[in-house]
Amino acid sequence: MKPRHQIDHINYIGRHSERVEFRALFKRKTATLITCQGRRRIGKSRFITECAADADHFLSFSGLAPRDGITRRDQLDAFAEQLSQQTAIPRLPLDGWPAAFQLLASQLPTKSCVVLLDEISWMAIGDPDFAGHLKTVWDQSFSKHPGLILVLCGSVSSWLEANILNSTGFVGRCAWQFHLRPLPLDECSAFWGKRSPRISPAEKWRMLAVTGGVPGYLEQLLPTLGAEENIERLCFHPGGMLFHECGRIFHDIFTRRADTYRDICATLLNGPKTLQEISAKLGRERGGSLGDALHDLDLAGFLHKDSFFDPQTAATRPRDHRYRIADPYLRFHLKYVAPHEEPIRKGLYQRVPLESLKAWDTLMGFQFEALLLDSLSLIIERLGLKNRAILDAGPYAQRQTLRRQACQIDLLIRTRNALYVCEMKFRRHITGSVIDEVREKVARLKLSSPLTVRTVLIHSGELDPAIPASDYFDHLIDADDWLRS
């Protein structure tokens, strides 16, 4: 087996807790099977590569991206080529996945070794029994190598869920699941490098409104350029990576359903909706394929299903939920890039300043909320709840009934003894009217028994002096602090 390639630790950003979890797997005395999920460009392959630096050997294989006419033979040939490049054996013809996996198993060393099967759903194209073959060889060969960590990785989380995590054939075999989320706000600033302390939070917010905390997008920014120049270069230029990205990732993940899935996402551009509201907007039945599509989009990280809990009891309401766009890039693309694709492709689109784009302030409000919800751990820590029991947390919506008024809260956190009502505001100047807004929301939370209510304002922008002077909010959190490092 050839030596493990060198890994650039210096430029790797974030994922500290996940790396600690992976490092612990090396202490196991048996072979380990794990999965790694997350949206495209979230850095799954790079994360595994980084973690594999602690092993004596590392082998990485990736399936070929879907395209018309691709076959099982194409995937097997690609696997054989990658195996020959990383080991001492020549490229051999493989007649099926059982032979391919057995050949791989024969090359495993006795020392610690990480094997990555990346984009595994692509690898399985053309072979409906792929997962079964993998399970058989795991039981017969891979599991006999105590120093092995076998990683099944992919952007098509629905495939991993159906064929591995929820498969009876793999029950008890998967030792750990990594689900990589966007990076929290305090880690995003590192992508501006040494210039970060000189870049204003306002500049970073504008860029993050497009990239979110997705490492693959943040790596594309040029710190010497401002947010508008970076966004113009990446999104509004015919050669820009983020101009083409949405179509590519939807095709790669959802193949022939890509356009349908994009249409579903477009119904949520102006705010969260229930399944019934999405169904009515599309003119489709709300069960069956629509429900499956929403589940797929949730697993892929583009949408999020917010299931609301009872503020009094913290019990989840199984039928009380809404879907929202969780991915800032997707919302920005659908809002400002997709409607102008043809003139952009022809090089005719003249971009205007971001603040001049239609409903830019409204979009920034949505993006700000999405970014904060992806950084929930930072909020919990700032509230002093890191070591406290949290029963539930998330956006909350209360439907209007004969006995109660409608109520929508950006973030509701329930501890054993208190409710934290969190309002999120992204504005140049935040007026004292926010006090009345939150006071009204608290009043509409009809609690059947006494429960302490803590009010929280998480903001980016200048606060009216009347807000801190009023002493209404128990916590005032300046979100810009997370981007100042």
Buried (B, 14 or more C-beta within 10 A) or exposed (E): BEEBEEBEEEEBBBBEEBBEBBEEBBEBEEBBBBBBBBBBBBBBBBBBBBBBBBBBBBBBBBBBEBEEEBEBEBBBBBBBEBBEEBBEEEEEEBEBBBBBBBBBBEBBBEEBBBBBBBBBBBBBBEBEEBBBBBBBBBEEBBBEBEBBBBBBBBBBBBBBBEBBBEBEBBEEBBBBEBBBBBBBBBBBBBBBEEEBEEBEBEBBBBBBBBBBBBBBBBBBBEBEEBBBEBBBBBBBBBEBBBBBBBBEBBBBBBEEBBEBBBBBBBBBBBEBBBBEBBBEBBEBEBEEEBBEBBBBBBBBBBBBBBBBBBBBEBEEEEEBBBBBBBBBBBBBBBBBBBEBBEEBEEEEBEBEEBEEBEEBEEBBBBBBBBBBBBBBEBBBEBBEBEEEEBEBBBBBBBEEEEEEBEBEBBBBBBBEEBBBBBBBBBBEEBEBEBBEEBEEBBEBBEEEEEBEBBBBBBBBBEBBEEBEEEEBBBBBBBBBBBBBE
